[in-house]
Amino acid sequence: MNKPLLIGGVLSILAALLHIATIIGGPEWYRFLGAGEEMATLAENGSWIPATVTFGIFVVLFIWGLYAFSGAGFLKRLPFIKLALVFISTIYSVRGLMLFPVLVISPDLVNSLTIWSSVICLIIGMTYAVGTRQVWSTISTK
C-alpha cells in the first residue's frame, strides 16, 4: 500500500463529500465555502444550477479518490492509471499554486478561504505526485 496515494485518496473523497454537504447545506454553505454570491443566490432561488455543478465536482473528486486508491494498491487497477494520476497531481498542484499569481495580480481577491483552499489543493497534489512517483514502475500503463 502506498501511503501518499492513500492519503490523497482520502482527502479527495473528503472533498467530494464536502460538496455533497454543500448541496444539502444550501446557500449559506455555498457562501461559506467560497462558491460566490451568484451561486448562493441561485440556490436561494431554487435554481438547479448550483446543485448540478456541485454534484459534478463531487463526481470528479470521487473518481479522483478512486484513482488514488487504485494506484495505492487498495482497489483493482483502473484504466489509464498512470495518465490519470499524473493529470490529477497536476490539476491539484496547479490549483494550489494559482494562489501566488493571484496574490501578485489581484491581492484584493485573496481571502482566508482562498489561502486555505489553495494550500489544501497543493498538499493533495503533492501527495498524489509523491505517491505516483513511488509506484510508477509498478503500475501498468493499460
C-alpha positions as CSV (number, residue, x, y, z in Angstrom):
1,M,0.0,0.0,0.0
2,N,1.2,3.4,-0.9
3,K,0.6,5.9,1.9
4,P,0.8,9.1,0.0
5,L,-1.8,7.9,-2.5
6,L,-4.0,6.5,0.3
7,I,-3.8,9.9,2.0
8,G,-4.5,11.7,-1.3
9,G,-7.5,9.4,-2.0
10,V,-9.0,10.0,1.5
11,L,-8.6,13.8,1.1
12,S,-10.2,13.7,-2.4
13,I,-13.1,11.6,-1.0
14,L,-13.5,14.1,1.9
15,A,-13.5,17.0,-0.5
16,A,-16.1,15.2,-2.6
17,L,-18.3,14.6,0.5
18,L,-17.9,18.3,1.4
19,H,-19.5,19.1,-2.0
20,I,-22.5,16.9,-1.2
21,A,-22.8,18.6,2.2
22,T,-22.8,21.9,0.4
23,I,-25.7,20.9,-1.7
24,I,-27.6,19.8,1.4
25,G,-26.4,22.8,3.4
26,G,-27.7,25.2,0.8
27,P,-27.0,28.9,0.1
28,E,-25.1,29.6,3.4
29,W,-22.7,26.7,2.6
30,Y,-22.1,28.0,-0.9
31,R,-21.2,31.4,0.6
32,F,-19.0,30.0,3.4
33,L,-17.1,27.7,1.0
34,G,-16.5,30.5,-1.5
35,A,-18.7,29.4,-4.4
36,G,-19.7,33.0,-4.8
37,E,-22.7,35.1,-4.2
38,E,-24.2,34.3,-7.6
39,M,-24.2,30.5,-6.8
40,A,-25.7,31.2,-3.3
41,T,-28.4,33.4,-4.7
42,L,-29.2,30.8,-7.4
43,A,-29.5,28.2,-4.7
44,E,-31.8,30.5,-2.6
45,N,-34.0,31.0,-5.7
46,G,-34.4,27.2,-6.2
47,S,-32.2,27.0,-9.3
48,W,-30.9,23.6,-10.3
49,I,-27.6,25.0,-11.4
50,P,-25.7,25.2,-8.1
51,A,-26.6,21.6,-7.1
52,T,-25.8,20.3,-10.6
53,V,-22.4,22.0,-10.8
54,T,-21.6,21.0,-7.3
55,F,-22.7,17.4,-7.9
56,G,-20.4,17.3,-11.0
57,I,-17.5,18.4,-8.9
58,F,-18.4,15.7,-6.3
59,V,-18.3,13.1,-9.1
60,V,-14.9,14.2,-10.4
61,L,-13.3,14.4,-6.9
62,F,-14.8,11.0,-6.0
63,I,-13.3,9.4,-9.2
64,W,-10.0,11.0,-8.4
65,G,-10.1,9.4,-5.0
66,L,-10.8,6.0,-6.6
67,Y,-7.8,6.5,-8.8
68,A,-5.6,7.3,-5.8
69,F,-6.8,4.1,-4.1
70,S,-6.2,2.1,-7.2
71,G,-2.7,3.5,-7.6
72,A,-2.0,2.7,-3.9
73,G,-3.0,-0.9,-4.5
74,F,-6.1,-0.7,-2.4
75,L,-8.5,-1.1,-5.3
76,K,-8.4,-3.0,-8.6
77,R,-6.2,-1.3,-11.3
78,L,-8.3,1.3,-13.1
79,P,-7.8,2.1,-16.8
80,F,-5.2,4.7,-17.8
81,I,-3.9,4.8,-14.2
82,K,-0.5,6.5,-15.0
83,L,-2.1,9.2,-17.1
84,A,-4.9,9.7,-14.6
85,L,-2.5,10.1,-11.6
86,V,-0.2,12.5,-13.4
87,F,-3.3,14.5,-14.6
88,I,-4.8,14.6,-11.1
89,S,-1.5,15.5,-9.5
90,T,-1.1,18.4,-12.0
91,I,-4.6,19.8,-11.6
92,Y,-4.5,19.8,-7.8
93,S,-1.0,21.3,-7.8
94,V,-1.7,24.0,-10.4
95,R,-4.9,24.9,-8.5
96,G,-2.9,25.3,-5.3
97,L,-0.1,27.3,-7.0
98,M,-2.6,29.7,-8.6
99,L,-2.7,31.5,-5.2
100,F,0.7,33.1,-6.0
101,P,-0.2,34.9,-9.3
102,V,-3.5,36.0,-7.8
103,L,-1.6,37.4,-4.8
104,V,0.5,39.5,-7.2
105,I,-2.1,40.4,-9.8
106,S,-5.2,40.9,-7.7
107,P,-4.5,40.7,-4.0
108,D,-7.9,42.1,-3.2
109,L,-9.4,38.8,-4.4
110,V,-7.4,36.8,-1.8
111,N,-9.2,35.9,1.5
112,S,-8.7,33.3,4.1
113,L,-10.8,30.8,2.1
114,T,-8.6,31.3,-1.0
115,I,-5.5,30.7,1.1
116,W,-6.6,27.6,2.9
117,S,-8.2,26.0,-0.2
118,S,-5.1,26.7,-2.2
119,V,-2.9,25.2,0.5
120,I,-5.1,22.1,0.7
121,C,-5.1,21.6,-3.0
122,L,-1.3,21.9,-3.1
123,I,-1.0,19.4,-0.3
124,I,-3.3,16.9,-2.1
125,G,-1.4,17.5,-5.4
126,M,1.9,16.8,-3.7
127,T,0.6,13.6,-2.1
128,Y,-0.6,12.4,-5.5
129,A,2.7,13.4,-7.1
130,V,4.9,11.7,-4.5
131,G,2.7,8.6,-4.4
132,T,2.6,8.4,-8.2
133,R,6.4,8.7,-8.4
134,Q,6.8,5.9,-5.8
135,V,4.5,3.4,-7.6
136,W,5.4,4.5,-11.2
137,S,7.4,1.4,-12.1
138,T,4.9,-1.0,-10.6
139,I,1.7,0.2,-12.2
140,S,0.5,-0.9,-15.6
141,T,0.1,1.6,-18.5
142,K,-3.1,-0.1,-19.6
